């Protein structure tokens, strides 16, 4: 059986090495600086590939702007709340497509009342107040000081509030997508999301 994860990893490493070779061939870089640049470039390439896959799928199913609205709110909250991560890049790409395209597709197919925005805001507020910022071995939040964690929690809650206020100014279909994106990011901090993604919450 072909190990797709290893093939993807080798491809990303190969591309990053070629790009770095072009960047550093006329410059003096220490081994430490080179490895830092290589790691940063690999992370960028992996995330860029995910974005291409997600938005290509969104374009194919005709939900480009809906996915973009949902995604902006999701990233805004997750930036401070953190939360569960997938174990592999391939799994992350699949789950990201399922959530970031699947959720807007579902929301687009049903008619939710305007009151659902308020409901999602308070549910997400409860998630963030109780669980954010949510630590994993990967994100290193567990190693931060309590003051820093409190700061991240406050920023996540403030972002949720800003998203709610902006959603009140949007047309109903857009506002529900916007608030749902924030709620999804909040859900990713809960113990249930860690169980679903088979991650250890620390």
C-alpha positions, 0 to 999 in steps of 0.5 A: 500500500502506498504511504501517501503521507510520506510521499507528500512529506518528501515532495514538500521537503524536496520543494523547500530544499530547491527554493532554499538553495536558490535563496541561500546560494549567494548568502551566508547562513548558519546551519541553525538559520538554514533549518529554521528557514527550511521548517518555516518554508515547509509549514508554509507549503503544507498550509498553502497546499491545503488552501488550494485543495479547500478552495478548489473544492469550494469552487467546484461545488459553487460555494467559494464565497460561503467557504471564505466567510466561514473560514475567516471567522474560523481562523480569527477565533482559532488563532487565539483559542487553538484547539485539537489538531489532526495527527497527519497533514493528509488527515488535516486536509481531509478534515479541513475539507469536510469542515470548511466546505461541508459545514457551509454546504449544510448551512446553505441547504437549510433555513436557520432563523436569525435568532440562531446567531445569538444562540451560536454566540453564547454557545461559543462564549461558553466553549471559549470561557471554559476551554480556551486556549486549548493545548496539545503537544503540537501547539505548546500552549500547555507550556505557557504561563497562566497569564499568557493563557488568560490573555489568549482566552480574553482575545478569543472571547473578544474575537468572538464578540467582534465576529458577532457584532459584524454578523449583525450588520451582514445579510442573514445568510452571510451572518449565519456562516460567519458566526458558524465559523467562529462556533466551529473554532470554539468547538475545536477546543472542547474535549469532544473534538479531541476524542473525535480527532484522537488527540490528547488534551494537555 
